[in-house]
Amino acid sequence: MRRSAFCLLPFAFCLVTVAPAFAQVAMPDSSAIAGTPLPAPELPDRTVIVRVVRERMGNNIAGQPVTLRVGNATRTATTDAQGRAQFDGLTAGTLVQATTTVDGEVLTSQEFPVPAQGGVRVALIAGIQKAAAAEQAAAAAGAREPARPGVVEFGPESRLILEFQDDNLTLFYILEVINNARTPIDIGGPLILELPTGASGAVMLEGSSPQASVLAARVTITGPFPPGKLVAQVGFSLPNAGSDLVLTQKWPAAFSQIFIAAEKIGPMQMSSSQLTDVRETQTEGGVFIMGTGGRIEPGGTLTVNLTGMPAASHTARNAALAIVVLILGIGLWLALTPGSARAAQEGRLAGKRERLMGDIVTLERKRRTRALTEAEQARLQRLTADLERVLASLDQAPASRDEGVHLRA
């Protein structure tokens, strides 16, 4: 069974903008940096260095002429053994653009101004498209090969996200299973993840691979695992978490880098000896506690302490149950009287009134801890309007009964 991630999407968008500050910085691919000017404060003032390489950084092209258009003029320099051509003494604020031709391919940088302080580095990379096509062809050929024994791991982009919905702790595991080989990998069976004790309502979320499924509190990811990454996203709740909780999760494969984020409500705190960095971050969605840690080996367990969480109150639930029992009792008694039809209608209205009031109370409780979303504000308005109509109908009921008695008399 698959469904959308409850209230996950707005929260996940917040994490996309915040998470890079905690994660290790990966080297960008060639296409991401080709021709892009990068500030270099360590260089002499008003200096531009153009580096020419073939296909990827480090594959330098020496002796390559490079032209720098400076305003309406041009300057030329030749790359050294490191593939660098340096242009000194430029005029601050002047727009410049670097160009060179490698094997008939014209490489051009973005246009950018010369800084008054420090310099700029820019890379011109030949053969990017050719290399990418060759890489894709090799990956496609590898994916068609028979699966071979090997291992997979949960990659560094995997996330554990915690939030509260109606005072219940809800967890989302955004997992990327990584196969770094060029061929499919058979780990000898499925990858099985047992969710924490007390997990309830577990579902696979949209965007998950069809190889991932969940039954009760067990997530199963079947092989073989294709080259690259396989996404498995599961959501579940811990309805009896209480105010303090020790969350433990055992991982069937290596977890390359821990990243866990929790929506903070009130005095809530998160700690773990496995988290090397824990901090609070303000985003558009509110305050979140985020933590990162190192690698967990296969079979290892992540243990996180959560304290000061909002504990679910059973008062409202018990009151609602009492009202339901009362309404059922009254309905049964009225069913034996001549006015049973009218009484039944009033009972239905009373039940609807209680349901509406319960939903409104839930939203008002949320409002005390955080600002409501636009969707929640609209829902609150609809609920309030519905409640007003129900109350108006109930107010008219006594008059109808009195009028009926008078006519019979």
Residue pairs with C-beta under 8 A, 6 or more apart in sequence:
1 203
1 204
1 214
2 203
2 204
2 205
2 206
2 208
3 203
3 205
3 206
4 205
4 206
5 12
5 172
5 205
5 206
5 233
5 235
6 165
6 170
6 172
6 235
7 163
7 165
8 161
8 163
8 172
8 205
8 235
10 285
10 373
11 161
11 163
11 263
11 285
12 161
12 172
12 174
13 285
14 283
14 284
14 285
14 288
15 159
15 161
15 261
15 288
17 283
18 261
18 281
18 283
18 288
18 290
19 159
19 259
19 261
19 290
21 281
22 259
22 277
22 290
22 291
22 292
23 156
23 257
23 259
23 292
24 156
24 257
26 156
27 57
30 55
30 56
30 57
30 125
30 128
30 131
31 128
31 132
33 57
33 123
33 125
34 107
34 123
34 124
34 125
34 128
35 107
35 108
35 109
35 110
35 122
35 123
35 124
35 125
36 109
36 110
36 122
36 123
37 109
37 110
37 112
37 120
37 121
37 122
38 120
38 121
38 122
39 115
39 118
39 120
40 47
40 49
40 118
40 119
40 120
40 121
41 117
41 118
41 119
42 118
43 49
43 118
43 119
43 120
43 121
44 88
44 119
45 92
45 115
45 116
45 117
45 118
45 119
46 88
46 89
46 90
46 91
46 92
46 114
46 115
46 116
46 119
47 86
47 87
47 88
47 89
47 90
47 118
47 119
47 120
48 68
48 86
48 87
48 90
48 96
48 98
48 114
48 119
48 120
48 121
48 122
49 84
49 85
49 86
49 87
49 119
49 120
49 121
49 122
50 66
50 68
50 77
50 79
50 84
50 85
50 86
50 87
50 98
50 100
50 109
50 122
50 123
50 124
51 60
51 79
51 82
51 83
51 84
51 85
51 121
51 122
51 123
51 124
52 60
52 61
52 64
52 66
52 79
52 83
52 85
52 100
52 102
52 107
52 123
52 124
52 125
52 126
53 59
53 60
53 61
53 83
53 123
53 124
53 125
53 126
54 61
54 102
54 125
54 126
54 127
55 125
55 126
55 127
55 128
55 130
55 131
56 125
56 131
57 123
57 125
60 79
60 81
60 82
60 83
61 79
61 83
61 102
61 126
62 79
62 80
62 81
62 82
62 83
63 78
63 79
64 78
64 79
64 83
64 85
64 100
64 102
65 76
65 77
65 78
65 100
66 76
66 77
66 78
66 79
66 85
66 98
66 99
66 100
66 124
67 74
67 75
67 76
67 98
67 99
67 100
68 74
68 75
68 76
68 77
68 87
68 96
68 97
68 98
68 99
69 96
69 97
69 98
69 99
70 87
70 90
70 91
70 94
70 96
71 91
71 94
71 95
71 96
75 87
77 85
77 86
77 87
78 85
79 85
87 96
90 96
90 114
91 114
92 113
92 114
92 115
92 116
93 113
93 114
93 116
94 113
94 114
95 111
95 112
95 113
96 111
96 112
96 113
96 114
97 108
97 109
97 110
97 111
97 112
98 108
98 109
98 122
98 124
99 106
99 107
99 108
99 109
99 124
100 106
100 107
100 124
101 107
102 124
102 126
102 127
103 126
103 127
105 126
105 127
107 124
107 125
107 126
108 124
109 122
109 124
110 122
112 120
112 122
114 120
138 182
139 182
139 227
139 228
142 181
142 182
142 183
142 227
143 183
143 184
143 226
143 227
145 183
145 184
146 183
146 184
147 183
147 184
147 185
147 186
147 223
147 224
148 181
148 183
148 184
148 185
148 186
149 185
149 186
149 187
149 188
150 179
150 181
150 185
150 186
150 187
151 185
151 187
151 253
151 254
151 298
152 177
152 178
152 179
152 185
152 187
152 191
152 225
152 253
153 177
153 178
153 253
153 254
153 255
153 256
153 298
154 175
154 176
154 177
154 178
154 251
154 253
154 254
154 255
154 256
155 176
155 177
155 178
155 229
155 256
156 256
156 257
156 259
157 176
157 229
158 173
158 174
158 175
158 176
158 255
158 256
158 257
158 259
159 172
159 173
159 174
159 259
159 260
159 261
160 171
160 172
160 173
160 174
160 249
160 258
160 259
160 260
160 261
160 302
161 171
161 172
161 173
161 174
161 260
161 261
161 262
162 169
162 170
162 171
162 172
162 260
162 261
162 262
162 263
162 306
163 170
163 172
163 262
163 263
164 170
164 263
164 265
164 309
164 310
165 237
166 312
166 362
167 310
167 311
167 312
167 313
167 365
168 237
168 238
168 239
168 241
168 312
169 237
169 238
169 239
169 241
169 245
169 306
169 309
170 235
170 236
170 237
170 238
171 196
171 199
171 235
171 236
171 237
171 238
172 205
172 233
172 234
172 235
173 193
173 219
173 232
173 233
173 234
173 235
174 231
174 233
175 231
175 232
175 233
175 234
176 229
176 230
176 231
176 232
177 191
177 221
177 225
177 229
177 230
177 231
177 232
177 253
178 228
178 229
178 256
179 185
179 225
179 226
179 227
179 228
179 229
179 230
181 227
182 227
183 227
184 223
184 224
184 225
184 226
184 227
185 223
185 224
185 225
186 223
186 224
186 225
187 223
187 225
187 253
189 223
190 220
190 221
190 222
190 223
191 220
191 221
191 222
191 223
191 252
191 253
192 218
192 219
192 220
192 221
192 252
193 218
193 219
193 220
193 221
193 251
193 252
194 217
194 218
194 219
194 250
195 202
195 217
195 218
195 219
195 234
195 236
195 249
196 217
196 238
196 247
196 248
196 249
198 238
198 239
198 240
198 241
199 217
199 236
199 237
199 238
200 236
200 237
200 238
200 239
201 236
201 237
202 214
202 216
202 217
202 219
202 234
202 235
202 236
203 214
203 234
203 235
203 236
204 212
204 213
204 214
204 219
204 232
204 233
204 234
205 233
205 234
205 235
206 233
207 231
207 233
208 231
208 232
208 233
208 234
209 221
209 230
209 231
209 232
211 221
211 222
211 223
211 230
211 232
212 219
212 220
212 221
212 230
212 231
212 232
212 233
212 234
213 219
213 220
213 222
214 220
214 234
217 236
219 232
219 234
221 230
221 232
238 245
239 312
241 306
241 309
242 309
242 311
243 307
243 308
243 309
243 310
243 311
244 305
244 306
244 307
244 308
244 309
245 305
245 306
245 309
246 303
246 304
246 305
246 306
247 302
247 303
247 304
247 305
247 306
248 301
248 302
248 303
248 304
249 301
249 302
250 299
250 300
250 301
250 302
251 296
251 298
251 299
251 300
251 301
251 302
252 298
252 299
253 298
254 295
254 296
254 297
254 298
254 300
255 295
255 296
255 300
255 302
256 295
257 292
257 293
257 294
257 295
258 274
258 275
258 291
258 292
258 293
258 294
258 296
258 302
259 290
259 291
259 292
260 270
260 275
260 290
260 291
260 292
260 302
260 304
261 288
261 289
261 290
261 291
262 268
262 270
262 288
262 289
262 290
262 306
263 285
263 286
263 287
263 288
264 280
264 286
264 287
264 288
264 289
265 309
265 310
265 369
265 370
266 308
266 310
266 369
267 308
268 289
268 306
268 307
268 308
268 309
268 310
269 289
269 306
269 307
269 308
270 278
270 289
270 291
270 304
270 305
270 306
271 278
271 304
271 305
271 307
272 278
272 291
272 293
272 302
272 303
272 304
272 305
273 303
274 293
274 294
274 296
274 302
274 303
274 304
275 291
275 292
275 293
275 304
276 292
276 293
276 294
277 291
277 292
277 293
278 289
278 290
278 291
279 289
279 290
279 291
280 287
280 288
280 289
280 290
281 287
281 288
281 289
281 290
286 370
286 371
291 304
296 302
310 369
316 358
316 361
320 354
320 358
323 354
324 351
324 354
327 347
327 350
327 351
327 354
330 343
330 347
331 343
331 344
331 347
334 340
334 343
334 344
334 347
335 343
335 344
337 343
339 401
339 404
342 397
342 400
342 401
346 394
346 397
349 390
349 393
349 394
349 397
350 394
352 386
352 390
353 387
353 390
353 391
353 394
356 383
356 386
356 387
356 390
357 387
359 383
360 380
360 383
360 384
360 387
363 372
363 376
363 379
363 380
363 383
364 380
366 372
366 376
372 380
